[in-house]
Amino acid sequence: MITEIKKTLFIIGSGPGNPDFLTIKAYNVLKKSEIVLFDNLVSQEILDLCPEDCKKVYVGKHPYGEYVPQDDINTLISYYCNRFSNVVRLKGGDPYIFGRGFEEWLYAKTLGIAVEYIPGISSMQGTGVNDIPLTHRGISEGVWALTGMKSNGEMAADLTLAAQSNSTVIIYMGMRKLTEIARTYVLHGKGDTPAAIIQHATRPNQKIVTCSVKDLQKTSQQHEMAHPAIIVIGHVVNLQNNIYSSILQDNRIVV
């Protein structure tokens, strides 16, 4: 009697790149994976967690460069899920935050493939590793997570609304839009709002620079910042320095 292979696709977020930030569930699935379809932002350290006989297939996209078409990725999902029982679609950060993970979930479901989603820590949460909280009482009322590059090449329209809010603004894939981002804030009288660019968040080669939002382009060029990076805008960027200054000035502990 021939036993039919149970078709299962695991859509996993690998986090910002440092393997220490993987979830336990993601780690356990990777350790028994047979096929891994991985993106450009997945670190080698995480790929090394897979078994030696695991087949690793690169299906990534270099920022604004060469990429594997989504149709080709879908074809590979179909091919491997019909031949193996533990197929992993491994993405950087979280697959459902600008990662097109749910598109692949939908495609697999139409083929009758069982899908399990395993969240990953988003790169925007790497701000906390750099002492920049996403929110803080009395400072930030919320978080806007925006894409700097829509499918048509335009900046997210919500940036205009976000710039007028009292919330932290996180922009993914926005390094080519620094001038446009700065202009939006300047037009709303918020050009002096603190901003940070974090490249390779949580990785050993991480770089971070801070400036006023109006100076994003100039600062990025001066420090040779590049992809992949996220942009953080809001008063949480300078929160640590402000608290330390307050402690020194008042000789008291701020709780």
C-alpha positions as CSV (number, residue, x, y, z in Angstrom):
1,M,0.0,0.0,0.0
2,I,1.4,3.4,-1.0
3,T,1.1,6.1,1.6
4,E,0.4,9.5,0.2
5,I,2.9,12.2,1.3
6,K,1.2,14.8,3.5
7,K,1.8,18.1,1.8
8,T,2.8,20.7,4.3
9,L,4.3,24.2,3.7
10,F,5.7,26.0,6.7
11,I,5.9,29.8,6.1
12,I,8.5,30.9,8.6
13,G,9.8,34.3,9.6
14,S,13.5,34.2,10.3
15,G,13.6,37.5,12.1
16,P,16.1,40.3,11.5
17,G,18.9,37.9,10.8
18,N,20.5,37.1,14.2
19,P,19.7,33.4,14.9
20,D,19.2,34.2,18.6
21,F,16.0,35.9,17.7
22,L,14.4,32.9,16.1
23,T,11.3,31.5,17.8
24,I,11.7,28.0,19.3
25,K,9.0,26.7,16.9
26,A,10.9,28.1,13.9
27,Y,14.1,26.5,15.2
28,N,12.4,23.1,15.7
29,V,10.9,23.1,12.2
30,L,14.1,24.1,10.5
31,K,16.0,21.3,12.3
32,K,13.8,18.7,10.5
33,S,13.3,20.5,7.2
34,E,13.8,18.7,3.9
35,I,13.4,21.7,1.5
36,V,14.0,25.3,2.3
37,L,13.0,28.1,-0.1
38,F,14.8,31.1,1.3
39,D,14.9,34.8,0.7
40,N,17.8,37.3,0.3
41,L,17.6,38.5,4.0
42,V,17.9,35.1,5.6
43,S,21.3,34.8,7.2
44,Q,23.8,32.0,6.6
45,E,23.8,31.3,10.4
46,I,20.1,30.4,10.2
47,L,20.5,28.3,7.1
48,D,23.2,26.4,8.9
49,L,20.6,25.2,11.4
50,C,19.0,23.0,8.7
51,P,20.0,19.3,8.3
52,E,23.0,18.6,6.1
53,D,20.8,16.8,3.6
54,C,18.3,19.6,3.4
55,K,18.0,21.1,0.0
56,K,18.3,24.9,0.2
57,V,16.9,26.9,-2.8
58,Y,17.5,30.6,-3.1
59,V,14.4,32.5,-4.3
60,G,15.2,35.9,-3.0
61,K,15.3,39.5,-4.3
62,H,18.1,42.0,-4.0
63,P,16.8,45.4,-3.1
64,Y,15.8,47.2,-6.3
65,G,17.8,44.5,-8.2
66,E,17.5,41.0,-9.6
67,Y,14.8,38.8,-8.2
68,V,13.1,35.4,-8.6
69,P,9.6,36.1,-10.0
70,Q,6.7,35.1,-7.8
71,D,5.3,32.8,-10.4
72,D,8.5,30.8,-10.3
73,I,8.4,30.7,-6.5
74,N,4.8,29.4,-6.7
75,T,5.9,26.7,-9.1
76,L,8.6,25.6,-6.7
77,I,6.2,25.5,-3.8
78,S,3.9,23.2,-5.8
79,Y,6.7,21.0,-7.0
80,Y,8.4,20.4,-3.7
81,C,5.2,20.2,-1.6
82,N,4.0,17.3,-3.8
83,R,7.3,15.4,-3.2
84,F,8.3,16.2,0.4
85,S,6.6,16.3,3.7
86,N,8.4,19.2,5.3
87,V,8.9,22.2,3.0
88,V,9.9,25.5,4.5
89,R,9.3,28.9,2.9
90,L,11.8,31.0,4.9
91,K,11.6,34.8,4.9
92,G,13.4,37.6,6.6
93,G,11.6,39.4,9.5
94,D,8.0,38.4,9.6
95,P,6.4,37.0,6.4
96,Y,3.2,38.9,6.9
97,I,4.8,42.3,7.2
98,F,5.7,43.4,3.7
99,G,6.9,39.9,3.0
100,R,4.2,38.6,0.6
101,G,3.8,35.6,2.9
102,F,0.0,35.6,2.8
103,E,0.1,35.6,-1.0
104,E,2.0,32.3,-0.9
105,W,-0.4,31.0,1.8
106,L,-3.3,31.6,-0.5
107,Y,-1.6,30.0,-3.5
108,A,-0.7,26.8,-1.5
109,K,-4.3,26.6,-0.1
110,T,-5.7,26.6,-3.7
111,L,-3.6,23.5,-4.3
112,G,-4.9,21.8,-1.2
113,I,-1.5,22.1,0.5
114,A,-1.6,22.3,4.3
115,V,0.1,25.6,5.5
116,E,1.4,26.6,8.8
117,Y,2.5,30.1,9.5
118,I,5.3,30.7,12.1
119,P,5.7,34.4,12.9
120,G,9.1,36.0,13.0
121,I,10.4,39.1,14.8
122,S,10.1,42.0,12.5
123,S,13.2,44.1,11.8
124,M,11.3,47.1,13.2
125,Q,11.5,45.4,16.6
126,G,15.3,45.6,16.2
127,T,15.0,49.2,17.2
128,G,14.6,48.1,20.8
129,V,18.0,46.4,20.7
130,N,19.4,49.8,19.9
131,D,17.5,51.4,22.9
132,I,14.8,52.9,20.7
133,P,11.4,51.7,21.9
134,L,8.6,51.7,19.3
135,T,6.3,53.4,21.8
136,H,6.7,55.2,25.2
137,R,4.1,56.7,27.4
138,G,3.7,60.4,26.8
139,I,6.0,60.3,23.8
140,S,4.5,58.1,21.1
141,E,0.8,57.2,20.8
142,G,1.3,54.3,18.4
143,V,3.2,52.9,15.5
144,W,2.8,53.3,11.7
145,A,4.6,50.6,9.7
146,L,4.8,51.8,6.0
147,T,6.5,50.5,2.9
148,G,8.7,53.0,1.1
149,M,8.2,51.2,-2.2
150,K,4.8,50.1,-3.4
151,S,4.5,47.7,-6.4
152,N,4.2,50.7,-8.7
153,G,7.4,52.3,-7.3
154,E,5.6,55.0,-5.4
155,M,5.9,55.9,-1.7
156,A,3.1,54.8,0.6
157,A,0.4,57.5,0.5
158,D,-0.2,57.1,4.2
159,L,3.1,58.8,4.9
160,T,1.4,62.2,4.7
161,L,-1.0,61.1,7.4
162,A,1.7,59.4,9.5
163,A,3.8,62.6,9.5
164,Q,1.0,64.5,11.1
165,S,0.5,62.0,13.9
166,N,2.2,61.7,17.3
167,S,3.2,58.1,16.6
168,T,6.5,56.4,15.7
169,V,6.8,55.9,12.0
170,I,8.7,52.9,10.7
171,I,9.5,52.7,6.9
172,Y,10.6,49.5,5.3
173,M,12.3,49.6,1.9
174,G,12.6,53.4,1.9
175,M,16.3,54.0,1.2
176,R,15.5,55.3,-2.2
177,K,12.8,57.6,-0.9
178,L,14.8,59.5,1.7
179,T,14.4,62.9,0.0
180,E,10.7,62.3,-0.4
181,I,10.3,61.3,3.2
182,A,12.2,64.3,4.4
183,R,10.2,66.7,2.2
184,T,6.9,65.3,3.5
185,Y,7.9,66.1,7.1
186,V,9.3,69.5,6.3
187,L,6.0,70.4,4.5
188,H,4.2,69.6,7.7
189,G,6.5,71.7,9.8
190,K,8.2,68.6,11.4
191,G,11.6,68.6,9.7
192,D,13.4,68.6,13.1
193,T,11.7,65.3,14.2
194,P,14.4,62.8,15.2
195,A,15.1,60.0,12.8
196,A,17.3,56.9,12.7
197,I,18.5,54.6,9.9
198,I,19.3,51.0,11.1
199,Q,21.1,48.8,8.6
200,H,21.4,45.0,9.2
201,A,19.5,45.3,12.5
202,T,20.7,42.9,15.2
203,R,23.5,41.5,13.0
204,P,27.2,41.8,13.8
205,N,27.6,44.2,10.9
206,Q,24.8,46.5,12.0
207,K,25.1,50.2,11.4
208,I,22.9,52.9,12.9
209,V,22.9,56.7,12.4
210,T,20.6,59.3,13.8
211,C,19.7,62.8,12.6
212,S,16.7,65.1,12.0
213,V,14.3,63.8,9.4
214,K,15.1,66.7,7.2
215,D,18.7,65.5,7.0
216,L,18.0,61.9,6.1
217,Q,19.5,61.9,2.6
218,K,22.6,63.9,3.6
219,T,23.3,61.7,6.7
220,S,22.8,58.5,4.7
221,Q,25.3,59.6,2.1
222,Q,27.8,60.7,4.7
223,H,27.8,57.4,6.5
224,E,27.4,55.3,3.4
225,M,24.2,53.6,4.6
226,A,22.7,51.0,2.3
227,H,20.1,48.3,2.0
228,P,18.7,46.5,3.9
229,A,17.7,49.1,6.4
230,I,14.7,50.5,8.1
231,I,14.0,54.1,8.9
232,V,12.6,55.2,12.3
233,I,11.0,58.6,12.7
234,G,9.8,60.0,16.0
235,H,10.8,61.3,19.4
236,V,11.5,57.8,20.6
237,V,14.8,58.0,18.7
238,N,16.2,60.5,21.2
239,L,14.3,59.2,24.2
240,Q,17.4,57.5,25.8
241,N,19.5,60.7,25.6
242,N,16.7,62.9,26.9
243,I,16.1,60.6,29.9
244,Y,19.8,60.5,30.7
245,S,20.0,64.3,30.4
246,S,17.1,64.6,32.7
247,I,18.6,62.3,35.3
248,L,21.9,64.3,35.3
249,Q,20.2,67.6,35.4
250,D,17.8,66.9,38.2
251,N,20.0,64.3,40.0
252,R,17.0,62.0,40.3
253,I,15.9,58.6,38.8
254,V,13.2,58.7,36.2
255,V,10.7,55.8,36.5
